[in-house]
Amino acid sequence: MTGALGSYPFTRDASGTAWQPDSSEHAGLHTMQGDWMLMGHALLNGVYDRQQGPRGDEKAFVSGMFMGAAERELPGGDAFRLRAMLSPDPLMGKSGLPLLLASGETADGTTPLVDRQHPHDLVMELSATYSHVLARADSLFVYTALPGEPAFGPPAFMHRLSINDSPEPPISHHWLDSTHISFGVLTVGWIHDAWKLETSRFRGREPDQFRYNLESGRLDSSAARLSWNPTGSLSLQVSWAEVTSPEQLFPTENLRKLSASAIYTRSLGDRAWWSTTVAWGRRSSEHGWLDAYAIESAVRFDDKWALFSRAERVANDDLVLSGGQPGPVYAVAKVSVGLVRDFRVAEHLKLGVGGLYALNRVPAGLESAYGNGPAGTMVFMRLLVD
């Protein structure tokens, strides 16, 4: 099986047109129906979330994704792929989920979300990809989506093997990969051997508060990404984006964004692996550039046990708002670690039970708002189709 964008192992494909190491595992089911290869994957988390401190809250919610794809090889080695991805996140309601030190788009159309993560839309991706072979190691591709993911950043966090066992979103989400649901994307790219160069035009506005609809609008923003997989275990990328009017509540503000990341994944034996992602993101603000750093690492020991962790440091000016406008910049940090135990209940179905503990660090200027090192915990059960 070759990749959707060119002549490389299909395990290199991640979210949108992003790459991951060839050594990555792909969960899900694969079957052939005539000339079509069909793929399906599902993950459903039931989570209880408790965030401590003066700004904390607690909530039970459902998250996850349901993904289906159909791919067909055409004469001459060309390929055509359709992909759809759905999420149960809208069932959370407009308040999203409690997550200390997170900030981002509004979820109700009125209030900026602070210390909460917004729910994703019901439809996370509806895309079509066509790739054309130029030579043995060269190909061109076109990716169109409504919604979909432009050529910016590492794979979206729920697709990164280094952290996809965790139901906790990263606080660096809006620096690294928040464009993964863009309502209108057109990407063209060239692949040469282990290199990929691509550019996108996309709609910059973040999804609105109506999580069950499909939006539309002018492709007003741009992105470009250079990816390189020098070995089967390593995937590197650098990317840039100019995003027009991303925030519904601040329509006159535009963003510039930069990103770089490295993903290392290696097999540890039968159904065992280790994967680590190191990522940096930068976005513009009225205070200048704001940086975010993240490192994620996970080990799957066998078909039953997996250990995962994440450490982040983010410079954020949305944690203390003034009249709804950004306030001072504070450098905050978060470390989380978790464990999940899966039980095989059918040939292609697992039931998992897990939990995580997160410790948040804030500077002295925020201790009156957050307390000293407030913690966060999540316990969850999940169903995984593999």
C-alpha positions in Angstrom: 0.0 0.0 0.0 1.4 3.4 -1.0 0.6 6.8 0.4 -2.2 9.0 -0.8 0.1 11.7 -2.1 2.9 9.7 -3.7 5.0 6.6 -3.9 5.9 6.1 -0.2 4.6 3.8 2.6 1.0 4.6 3.5 1.9 4.7 7.2 3.5 8.1 6.5 0.1 9.8 6.0 -1.3 11.6 9.0 -4.0 14.3 9.3 -4.7 16.5 6.2 -1.6 16.3 4.1 0.8 16.2 7.1 3.5 13.5 7.4 4.6 11.3 10.3 7.4 8.7 10.4 7.0 5.6 8.2 7.3 3.4 11.3 4.0 4.8 12.7 1.1 2.5 13.4 -2.3 3.0 11.7 -5.2 1.8 13.7 -8.4 0.8 12.0 -9.8 -1.6 9.5 -8.7 -2.1 5.9 -10.6 -4.0 3.2 -10.8 -4.1 -0.6 -14.1 -3.6 -2.5 -13.4 -3.9 -6.2 -10.8 -1.3 -7.2 -11.4 0.6 -3.9 -9.4 0.3 -0.7 -11.7 1.2 2.2 -10.4 2.2 5.6 -12.2 2.9 8.9 -11.3 4.0 12.4 -13.2 5.0 15.5 -12.3 6.2 19.0 -14.9 7.2 21.6 -13.9 8.6 25.0 -16.1 9.0 28.0 -14.2 11.4 30.3 -14.6 12.9 33.8 -12.5 16.0 34.0 -11.6 17.9 37.3 -9.5 21.0 37.2 -8.5 22.4 40.6 -7.9 25.9 41.9 -10.0 29.2 41.8 -10.4 28.9 38.0 -11.0 25.2 38.0 -14.2 23.3 37.2 -15.3 19.7 36.6 -17.3 18.1 33.9 -18.1 14.7 32.3 -18.0 14.8 28.5 -17.6 12.6 25.4 -14.8 13.1 22.8 -13.2 11.1 20.0 -13.5 10.7 16.2 -15.0 8.5 13.5 -13.0 8.4 10.3 -13.6 6.7 7.0 -11.6 6.8 3.7 -11.8 5.3 0.3 -8.8 5.2 -2.1 -8.4 4.0 -5.6 -5.3 3.6 -7.7 -5.7 4.9 -11.3 -3.8 4.1 -14.5 -0.2 5.2 -14.5 0.1 5.1 -10.7 -2.1 8.1 -10.0 -4.4 7.8 -7.0 -7.7 9.4 -5.8 -8.8 9.4 -2.1 -11.9 10.6 -0.3 -11.9 11.0 3.5 -14.4 12.0 6.1 -14.0 12.5 9.8 -16.7 13.2 12.4 -16.5 14.1 16.1 -18.9 13.7 19.1 -17.4 16.9 20.6 -20.6 19.1 20.0 -22.3 17.0 22.7 -20.2 18.9 25.2 -22.2 22.0 24.7 -21.0 25.5 24.1 -18.9 25.7 27.3 -16.5 23.1 26.0 -14.4 21.3 28.6 -12.4 22.6 31.6 -8.7 22.9 30.9 -6.5 25.2 32.9 -4.2 27.6 31.0 -6.0 27.0 27.7 -7.5 29.8 25.5 -8.8 30.2 22.0 -11.8 30.7 19.9 -15.3 31.5 21.4 -17.7 28.5 21.7 -20.9 30.5 22.2 -20.3 33.5 19.8 -20.1 35.9 22.7 -17.5 35.0 25.3 -13.8 34.3 24.8 -12.9 30.8 26.1 -10.2 31.0 28.9 -9.2 27.9 30.9 -11.5 25.8 28.7 -11.0 23.9 25.4 -13.7 24.5 22.7 -15.5 21.5 21.3 -14.6 20.6 17.7 -17.2 20.6 15.0 -19.3 17.5 14.2 -17.7 17.4 10.7 -13.9 17.7 11.1 -13.0 16.8 7.6 -14.5 16.2 4.2 -11.7 16.0 1.7 -10.6 14.7 -1.7 -7.0 14.2 -2.8 -5.6 13.5 -6.3 -2.0 12.6 -6.8 -0.1 12.3 -10.2 3.1 10.4 -10.6 5.8 12.3 -12.5 8.6 9.8 -12.0 9.6 7.0 -9.6 10.4 9.4 -6.8 8.4 12.5 -7.9 4.7 13.3 -7.7 2.3 16.2 -7.6 -0.9 16.3 -5.6 -4.0 18.4 -5.0 -6.0 18.3 -1.7 -9.4 20.0 -1.4 -11.6 20.0 1.7 -14.6 21.6 3.4 -13.6 21.4 6.1 -10.0 20.2 6.2 -6.4 21.0 7.2 -4.1 23.4 5.4 -0.3 22.9 5.1 0.7 24.2 8.6 2.2 22.6 11.6 2.6 19.0 12.7 -0.3 16.5 12.4 -3.2 17.6 14.6 -2.8 16.4 18.2 -5.5 13.7 18.1 -3.5 12.1 15.2 0.0 12.2 16.8 1.0 8.7 18.0 3.0 10.4 20.8 -0.2 11.6 22.5 -3.3 10.2 20.8 -4.0 7.9 23.8 -4.7 11.0 25.9 -8.1 12.7 25.9 -6.5 16.0 27.1 -6.0 18.7 24.4 -2.7 20.7 24.5 -2.6 24.3 25.7 -0.4 24.9 22.7 -3.2 24.0 20.3 -3.7 27.5 18.9 0.0 27.8 18.2 0.6 24.5 16.6 -2.4 22.9 14.9 -5.7 24.8 15.5 -6.1 25.3 11.7 -6.9 21.5 11.4 -10.6 22.4 10.9 -10.7 25.1 8.3 -13.9 25.5 6.3 -12.3 25.7 2.8 -8.9 24.4 1.9 -7.0 24.1 -1.4 -3.5 22.6 -1.1 -1.1 21.8 -4.0 2.2 20.1 -3.4 5.3 18.4 -4.9 7.0 15.3 -3.5 10.5 14.3 -4.3 11.8 11.2 -2.6 11.7 12.0 1.1 10.8 15.7 0.7 7.4 17.4 0.4 6.8 21.1 -0.5 3.3 22.3 -0.3 1.2 25.5 -0.2 -2.4 26.2 0.8 -5.1 28.8 0.4 -7.7 28.4 3.1 -10.4 30.3 5.0 -8.8 31.8 8.1 -11.9 32.2 10.3 -12.1 29.6 13.1 -15.3 27.6 13.2 -18.3 29.5 14.7 -20.5 28.4 17.6 -22.8 26.4 15.4 -21.0 23.0 15.6 -23.3 20.9 13.5 -23.2 23.0 10.2 -20.8 23.4 7.3 -19.5 26.9 6.8 -18.2 28.6 3.7 -16.3 31.7 2.7 -13.5 33.2 0.7 -10.1 31.5 0.8 -8.4 34.5 2.3 -5.3 33.0 4.1 -2.1 31.3 3.0 0.2 28.6 4.4 3.3 26.8 3.2 5.2 23.7 4.6 8.4 21.9 3.9 8.5 18.3 5.2 11.4 15.8 5.2 11.5 12.2 6.3 15.2 11.4 6.3 14.7 8.0 7.8 11.8 5.6 8.4 11.7 6.7 12.1 11.9 10.4 11.8 9.6 13.1 10.3 10.5 16.9 10.3 8.6 19.9 9.2 8.8 23.7 9.1 5.8 25.8 8.2 4.4 29.4 7.9 0.9 30.9 7.7 -0.8 34.2 7.3 -4.2 33.9 8.8 -6.9 36.5 8.0 -9.4 37.3 10.7 -9.3 34.0 12.6 -11.2 35.1 15.7 -15.0 35.8 15.4 -14.8 38.3 18.3 -11.9 40.2 16.9 -12.6 40.3 13.1 -10.1 43.0 12.3 -7.1 41.1 13.7 -4.9 38.9 11.5 -2.2 36.4 12.6 1.2 35.4 11.4 2.2 31.9 12.5 5.4 29.8 12.3 6.0 26.2 13.3 8.7 23.5 13.4 8.5 20.0 14.7 10.2 16.6 14.8 8.5 13.3 15.3 10.5 10.1 16.1 8.8 6.7 16.2 10.3 3.3 16.5 9.0 -0.2 16.9 9.8 -2.1 20.2 8.6 -5.4 19.0 5.2 -7.0 18.3 2.5 -4.3 18.8 5.0 -2.3 21.0 6.4 1.2 20.0 7.8 4.4 21.3 6.9 7.8 19.8 8.1 11.3 20.7 7.1 14.7 19.2 9.0 17.9 19.8 7.3 21.1 18.5 7.6 24.8 18.5 5.0 27.3 17.4 5.0 31.1 17.2 2.2 33.5 16.6 1.9 37.3 16.3 0.2 39.5 18.8 0.0 43.2 19.8 2.9 42.4 22.2 5.0 40.9 19.4 5.7 37.3 18.9 4.4 34.7 21.4 6.1 31.3 21.5 4.9 27.8 22.5 7.0 24.7 23.1 5.7 21.2 23.5 7.2 17.7 23.9 5.1 14.6 23.9 6.1 11.0 24.4 4.3 7.7 24.6 5.2 4.1 24.9 2.9 1.2 24.1 4.3 -1.8 25.9 2.0 -4.4 24.3 -1.6 -4.8 23.1 -2.7 -3.9 26.7 -0.7 -1.1 28.3 0.3 2.4 27.1 2.0 5.3 29.0 1.8 8.9 27.7 3.1 12.3 28.8 3.3 15.9 27.6 5.2 19.0 28.8 4.4 22.5 27.4 5.5 26.1 27.9 3.3 28.8 26.4 3.5 32.6 26.3 -0.1 33.7 26.4 -1.8 37.1 26.5 -5.4 35.8 26.7 -5.4 34.5 30.3 -6.3 37.8 31.9 -8.5 39.8 29.6 -9.2 43.5 29.9 -12.6 44.5 28.5 -12.6 41.4 26.4 -9.2 42.4 24.9 -5.9 40.6 25.3 -4.0 41.5 28.5 -0.4 41.1 29.7 1.8 38.2 28.5 2.3 35.4 31.0 4.6 32.4 30.5 2.8 29.4 31.8 3.7 25.7 31.8 2.0 22.3 32.1 3.1 18.7 32.6 0.8 15.8 32.4 1.3 12.0 32.5 -1.2 9.2 32.0 -1.8 5.5 31.6 -4.3 3.4 29.8 -5.2 -0.3 30.0 -7.0 -1.9 27.0 -9.0 -5.0 27.1 -9.7 -6.9 23.8 -13.5 -7.5 23.6 -13.7 -8.5 19.9 -11.3 -9.1 17.1 -11.3 -5.4 16.1 -12.6 -3.7 19.2 -10.9 -2.7 22.5 -12.3 -1.3 25.7 -9.8 0.9 27.5 -9.7 2.4 31.0 -7.2 5.1 31.8 -6.4 8.3 33.7 -4.0 11.2 33.7 -2.7 13.8 36.2 -1.6 17.3 35.1 0.4 19.9 37.1 0.1 23.6 36.0 2.7 26.2 36.8 2.0 30.0 36.7 4.2 33.0 37.4 3.8 35.0 40.6 1.5 37.5 38.9 -1.1 34.8 38.2 -1.0 32.9 41.6 -3.9 35.0 43.0 -6.1 33.9 40.1 -5.0 30.3 39.8 -3.4 29.4 43.2 0.0 27.8 43.6 0.4 24.9 41.1 -3.2 23.8 40.6 -3.6 20.3 39.3 -5.9 18.7 36.8 -7.1 15.1 36.6 -9.0 13.1 34.0 -10.3 9.5 34.2 -11.7 7.9 31.1 -13.2 4.9 29.4 -12.8 4.4 25.7 -13.9 2.2 22.8 -11.3 1.8 20.1 -11.7 0.2 16.7 -8.3 -1.2 15.5 
